[in-house]
Amino acid sequence: MAEQFPVVTLDSDALQAATLLAENRLPGLIVTDADGKPYAVLPASQVVKFLVPRYVQDDPSLARVIDEPDADRAAEKLSGVSVRKLLPDKPERPAELPVVQADDTVLEVAALMARLRCPLVVVVDGGQILGAITASRLLELAVRH
Amino acid sequence: MAEQFPVVTLDSDALQAATLLAENRLPGLIVTDADGKPYAVLPASQVVKFLVPRYVQDDPSLARVIDEPDADRAAEKLSGVSVRKLLPDKPERPAELPVVQADDTVLEVAALMARLRCPLVVVVDGGQILGAITASRLLELAVRH
């Protein structure tokens, strides 16, 4: 039930990762370590968060008083940055990875997705990444039955 | 910058809503009240959560021991249920709605999305729903600049 999904590594370029998310309208990307092992799922919303300056995160009303040209320069923040920098800080990072086995059932995938509140889970088979399952893909599988 | 997005009401059929999410591979749906006013955003992951029986949510290891046919019957749970039932319980529901105005800047939308951790925000103009902006759509707007 897995679908092919773009994979980036911790050292991939953040702007490239954001472009992948944007062009394919994905809810997230699979991030691997240098050995190709699943390391994290990077939700698109996490990249959006990275674009918001810290002082606006702390005081959202400031977003209203920043000139549009400044706001539009948000993407510049991604240039020359690695995907590693986009991931939540260690204490915020869930200890459990959203990874399922190729032979897991719809219910097992749903249970993991619900528990981790993640937009997609990585599907592996013998350590190899086969692809991912998004929440809407899972609903497709569930509704079809 | 808004895009057209399916809208359901609190009283819409839950199975129909799940089918909309599945067929259009959407990260969520806009939910309105009976007057057509935005009431909530229903993330696809929330519908997935609804499919997982309470005892599996409490003890995820049980998902492994349930027979596949039972797991596949998950969608039956959605039949004859209203969208209202899919939304998180009141105490869990964020007090603030993910709604932006048509003339808000990319940064304002990003700040709201980051704060509410929602996969999409509703765009309104004078009380009228124009559509929605997903996280990946917002990245598209940011990266393009």
Interface residues (C-beta under 8 A of the other chain):
Chain A: L15 A18 T19 L21 A22 E23 N24 R25 L26 P27 P43 A44 S45 V47 V48 K49 L51 V52 V56 Q57 P60 A63 R64 I66 E68 D70 A71 D72 R73 A74 A75 L78 T105 V106 L107 E108 A110 A111 L112 M113 A114 R115 R117 C118 P119 T134 A135 S136 R137 L138 L139 E140 A142 V143 R144 H145
Chain B: L15 A18 T19 L21 A22 E23 N24 R25 L26 P27 P43 A44 S45 V47 V48 K49 L51 V52 V56 Q57 P60 A63 R64 I66 E68 D70 A71 D72 R73 A74 A75 L78 T105 V106 L107 E108 A110 A111 L112 M113 A114 R115 R117 C118 P119 T134 A135 S136 R137 L138 L139 E140 A142 V143 R144 H145
